[in-house]
Amino acid sequence: MMCFFKNFLDCNSLYSVLIIAIIVWLGIFLYIYRLHKRIKNLEKKFNNKE
């Protein structure tokens, strides 16, 4: 099974680059989403104190 996977990536390097790029973009979007939620919670706390 591992030999098949290695052979596939050797023959189709474009797909491996595409998979890595998708993983990186998903990580960036998840980080921004989580950061947005944290900022929204901080804004709510800040507005409630006033």
Buried (B, 14 or more C-beta within 10 A) or exposed (E): EEEEEEEEEEEEEEEEEEEEEEEEEEEEEEEEEEEEEEEEEEEEEEEEEE
